[in-house]
Amino acid sequence: MLDIFLQTLPFFLIIGLGYGAGRTGFFSEEATAWLTKFVFYFALSAMLFRFSANLSMSEVLDWRFVMAYLWGTAFVYGLATMVALLRRVSVEEAAIEAQCAVIGNVGFLGVPMLVLLMGQAAIGPVMMVLAVDLIVFGSLVVILITGSRDGRMSFGILRTVGIGLLKNPMIVSIVLGLAWSALNLPIPDPMNQFVSILGGAATPGALFAIGASLASKSAERPFVAGWLSFCKLVLHPAFVALSALILFPVAPYSAAVMVAAAALPVAGNVFILASHYGVAPQRVSASILISTTLAVATVSLIIGWVSGLY
């Protein structure tokens, strides 16, 4: 277990470095926003394209894997929603809290860390988790918030969701990479070097950006944020493990990667979504801060545990 902790520690140290730079003012909020945009639109997209272009659809599209992850995630999503509604919060707030409970930092933290720690074979399962998060739950939260405000479902809501997916560079880069792979086209050496160099900036850039963005977040309403962090770091991987190992058994290695991905802290894009719609951004901010801090220990424990599954 200590060995796993020491392997994950460098990732969290880079997050800590970014946090220190942001906290001291050396890295301003504006600089963090621009770094995040660079990583999101360019570096991470190049990494995802290169990874997916070297995969086949058979390596990625496993419906049993999708069902296992969907069931485990949906259960925790429903639990977080029920607890929120019992506290008599609005449907909009309940949707955002549920998003905190199940959407982890797979893009910025999971892709680089899990591939390095669990091997290149983790690329396919991690991308499936990322795709389900973005397509299913990313769409669901927009539908719930917009629908509750309008009082009904409309074509406009579905159009908003569709455009949002088409504009998401992570979805676009994965689809383009898989299409390239399906056509059996070799990546020319100059292009391969280009995406390799650009994608190489994704890991340190993303981790530093996570830390710098945490510097501007506060732990307001820590009780609710603590509950949501518990859902994300403990309940989510636990129910995903139950689903992947017992209810919809998948290959041990794929199950291990799925559980490890489910154990990641709350994603930063949930805060962007909450800020965009004006729904509990401080609560989300606190959940990201608390879950990322605790993840230094919990992620190592869970990766150590799942390593024994394969």
N, C-alpha and C positions, 0 to 999 in steps of 0.2 A: 504493500500500500504506500509506503514511503517513497518507493521508486516512482510510482504513478504521480504522486504529489509533486515530486521534483521535476517530472516531465511537464506537468501542467503549469508549474510555477512561472517559467519564463513568459508564458502568455499573459498571466495576470500581472507580472511585473511591468510589462509594456503598458497594460491598462493603467497601472499605478503611476507610471511615468507620465502618461497623458493627463491623469488626474492632477498630479503635482503641477504640471505645466499650466493647466487651466486654473487651478486654485490660486496660484501665485500671480496670475495675470499675464504670465509670459506668453501664453496662448489664449487669445481673446475668443469670445463666443463667435465672433464673425469669422475668425480664422478656423475655428472648429467646424463651422457650417461649410466653409469652402473645402476643407479637407474631407469631410464626410461626403460632399457632393462628388469630389474627385474619385474617392474609393467606390462609391455606389455606382456611378455612371461609367467609369473607365476601368479602374484596376480590378475590382471584383467581377465586373462583367467579362473582362478578358480572361480571368482565372476560370470562371464558370464555362465560358465558351470552349477553352482549351480542354477542360476536363470532359465536358459532354461530347465534344467532337471525337474523343477517343473511346467513347462508350457505344454500345449497341442498344437498341430499344429493349432487347431481351434482358440486358443487364439492369435496366432501369425500371421497366414497367412490369411489376409483380403485383397482381391484384390482391393476393392474400396479404402481402406486405401493406398495401394501401388500406385494406379493411382492418387489419390489426391496429395500425396507427390511428385510423379514423375513429375506431370504437373507443380505444383508450383515451384519446384526446377529447372526443365528444362527451364521454362520461364526466371528466373533470370540468369541461366547459359548462355542462348542465348543472353540476354541483355548485360551481362558483356563481352561476346565474341565479340558482334557487336561493342561495345564501344572501345574495345581494337584494333580491326581491323581498325576502323575509325581513330585511332591514328597511323596507319600504323606499328604496331608491328608485329612480326612474328606469325605464327600459333602456334608455341611452347609456346611463351609468352602469347598469348591469351588463350590457354588451361590452363596454370597455373593460370592466373588471374581469369578465370571462376571458377576454383577449389576453389580459395580463397573466391569467392563470395557466394558459396553454401555449402562448406564442413565445418561443425562445429565440435567442440571438444566433440562429442557425447560419445566416448569411455572413455576418461579420466575424463571429467567433467560432461557430461550429465547423464550417467548411475548412478553414485552415487548420484548426486544432485537431479535429477528429481524423482528418486525412493523415496528418503527421504522426499522431499517436497510434492510430489503429490500422494504418496502411492505405495504399492506393485503392484497394478494393472497397474502402468505405465511401468512395465518391458516389457510386450509384445510390446506395441507401440514403445518404445525406441529402442528395438532390431530390429524392422522392419525398422526404420529410419537408424540405423547403418548398417544393411544388404544392404539396397538400396544404401547408400553412398559408401560402400566398393565394392559391386559387379558391380553396374551400372556406377557410376561416377568415381570410382577408376580404373575401366577398361578403360573407355572412355578417360581419360587423357593420359594413357599409349599408347593407340591406336593412338591418335592424334599426340603426340610427336614423337613416333617411325615412324608412317606412313609419317609424314611430312619430316622427315630426310631421309627415304628410298625412298620417292617419290611414294610409292604404298603400298597397303595392302598385307600382306603375311602370310603364315601359321606360320612363326616364331614369328610374332607379337602376334597372338592369343595364341601361345604356351607360350610366355612370360607372358601374362595376366593370363592364366590358372594356371601356376606354382606359380605366385605371390599370387593368391587367395588361393591355396592349402597350401601355406606356412604362410598365415596370421593367427596368433593364435586366433584372435577374431572370424574369420569365423569358424575355426576348432572347437573352444570350444562351439560355439552356435550350430553347426551342431551335435556335439557329445552329447550335452545336450538334444537337441530335439529328437535325436535317442534313447537316454536312456529313455526319457519320453514316446516315442511311444511304446517301448517294455514293458511299465508298470512295470519296475523294481524298487523296492525300493532302495534307497541309503543306504548302510550299515552305521551304526552309526559312526564307525571310519573314514570312507571315508567322511561322511557328516561333521564331525568335522574338518577333514583335510582341505576340500575346504572352510569351513566357516572361519577358522583361517587364511588361506592363502589369501582368498578373502577379509578378513577384512583389509588387508594391502593395498588394491587397492585404496581406497578413499584418505587417507592421503598421500600415496606414489605418486599417480598420480597428486594430486593438488600441492604438494611440487615440483615435477619434472617439472610441467608446469611453476611455478614461477622461479625456478632455470634456466630453459632453456631461459626464457625471459630476464634474466640478460645479456646474451651474444648477444641480438638482438638490432638493432639500428633502428631509424625511418628515414631511408633514403627514398627519393622520397615520402614525406608525402602526397602530393596531390593525387597521384594514390592510395597509401595505404589507405588514408582517404575515397576515393570513394569505394574501395573494402570492407572496413569496414562498410560503409553505406549499401552496397548491402547485406552483411552478417547479420548485426544486425537489419536492418529495412526492406529492400525490400524482403529478403528471407522469414522471418516470415509473412510479409504482404501478399505475393502472395500464400504462403502455406495456410494461413488462408482463403483467397478467394477461393482457390481450395477445401479445406476440408469442408468449411461451405456452399458453394453455388454450385460450379460446380460438385463436386463429394461428396455429403454430407455423412459424416461418423458420428458415434456416438459422441455426444458432448464431452465426456471424452477423447476419442481417439484423437479427433481433437485438444483438448486443449494440450495434451501431444505432439502431432506432431508439433504444432506451437511453443511450448516452446523449443522443441529440435532444431527447425529451427532457433531460436533466439540466439543460442550459438555462441561464438566467433570462429574465424578461427582456424582450427585444426593444431596441430603441425606436423602431418604427411605430410601436404602439403609442409612444409619446407624441410622435409627429401626427398620428391620426387623432389622438385626443385633443391636441392643440388646434388642429384644423377644424374640428367640429365643436370645439369649446366645451368638451365633456371631461371633467375631472382630470385635467392635466397634472395637477399637483399630486394627486393620488397615484397616478401612473409613474410620475417622476420618483416618488418615494419607493415604489415597488421595484423600479429598475435599480435604484441605489442600493436598497437592502438586499435584493436577490443577487446582484453582481458581487457584493461584498461577501455574502455567505457562500457563493458558488466556489470561491477559492478552496473551500474544504469539501463541500458536497459533491462537486463535479469529480474531484479526485476519488472520493469514496465510491461513487457509482461507476466510474470507468474501471476502477480496480475490481469491483464486483462483476461487471459484465465481461471483463477479460477472462474470467473463469468459465464463461459459457461456451467458448469455442477453442 
